[in-house]
Amino acid sequence: MDKMIILRISDNDGIDFNGVKLHSITEVAEALEKISAEHPDITVSVDATDSKWYESIGKAIYGSHLAGFSGERFHLLIDGRPVEA
């Protein structure tokens, strides 16, 4: 079974990743690239509590895509429901 990285969003102050707050697209991409290098089959899930956190959601999406996570390796949940691209 593949492992999953979860990027949690509950405000527009950043993206929570394993207890660390990431504040920029670059920080998200760099963190994900490091993990992806060691675990090439890993997927990313962006989990936001509400769609009003669009700034942090956008950073998480763009940073994930820059790090190579897209298609079946990328999931977006808003308030627990999947969002289809």
C-alpha positions as CSV (number, residue, x, y, z in Angstrom):
1,M,0.0,0.0,0.0
2,D,1.2,3.5,-0.9
3,K,1.9,6.0,1.9
4,M,0.2,9.4,1.9
5,I,1.5,12.8,2.9
6,I,-1.3,14.9,4.4
7,L,-1.1,18.7,4.2
8,R,-3.7,20.2,6.6
9,I,-5.2,23.6,6.2
10,S,-7.3,25.3,8.8
11,D,-6.5,28.9,8.1
12,N,-4.7,31.3,5.7
13,D,-1.5,31.4,7.8
14,G,0.0,28.4,6.1
15,I,0.0,24.6,5.6
16,D,0.5,22.2,8.5
17,F,2.8,19.4,7.6
18,N,3.9,17.0,10.4
19,G,3.7,19.7,13.0
20,V,5.6,22.3,10.9
21,K,3.8,25.3,9.3
22,L,4.8,25.9,5.7
23,H,4.2,29.5,4.5
24,S,5.1,29.5,0.8
25,I,4.8,27.5,-2.4
26,T,8.5,27.0,-2.3
27,E,8.5,25.6,1.2
28,V,5.8,23.1,0.3
29,A,7.6,22.1,-2.9
30,E,10.9,21.6,-1.1
31,A,9.4,19.6,1.7
32,L,7.6,17.3,-0.7
33,E,10.6,16.9,-3.0
34,K,12.7,15.6,-0.1
35,I,10.2,13.0,0.8
36,S,9.4,12.0,-2.8
37,A,13.1,11.3,-3.4
38,E,13.1,8.7,-0.6
39,H,9.5,7.4,-1.3
40,P,8.7,7.7,-5.1
41,D,5.3,6.1,-4.8
42,I,4.0,8.4,-2.1
43,T,0.8,10.5,-2.7
44,V,-0.2,13.9,-1.3
45,S,-3.6,14.8,0.2
46,V,-4.5,18.4,0.8
47,D,-7.1,18.5,3.5
48,A,-8.8,21.8,4.1
49,T,-11.4,22.4,6.8
50,D,-13.2,25.1,4.6
51,S,-12.9,26.5,1.1
52,K,-12.5,30.0,2.5
53,W,-8.8,29.2,3.1
54,Y,-8.2,29.6,-0.6
55,E,-4.8,31.3,-0.2
56,S,-3.3,28.4,1.7
57,I,-5.1,25.8,-0.5
58,G,-3.6,27.4,-3.6
59,K,-0.1,27.3,-2.1
60,A,-0.5,23.7,-1.2
61,I,-1.8,22.8,-4.7
62,Y,0.8,24.7,-6.6
63,G,3.7,23.5,-4.3
64,S,2.5,19.9,-4.7
65,H,2.4,20.2,-8.4
66,L,5.8,21.8,-8.6
67,A,7.2,18.8,-6.6
68,G,5.7,16.4,-9.2
69,F,2.5,15.4,-7.4
70,S,-0.5,15.4,-9.8
71,G,-3.1,13.0,-11.2
72,E,-3.5,9.9,-9.0
73,R,-0.7,11.0,-6.8
74,F,-2.6,14.1,-5.6
75,H,-5.9,14.5,-3.7
76,L,-7.8,17.5,-2.5
77,L,-10.4,17.4,0.2
78,I,-12.5,20.4,1.3
79,D,-14.5,19.8,4.6
80,G,-13.9,16.0,4.2
81,R,-15.3,15.8,0.6
82,P,-13.1,15.2,-2.5
83,V,-12.8,17.9,-5.0
84,E,-12.4,16.8,-8.6
85,A,-10.2,18.8,-11.0
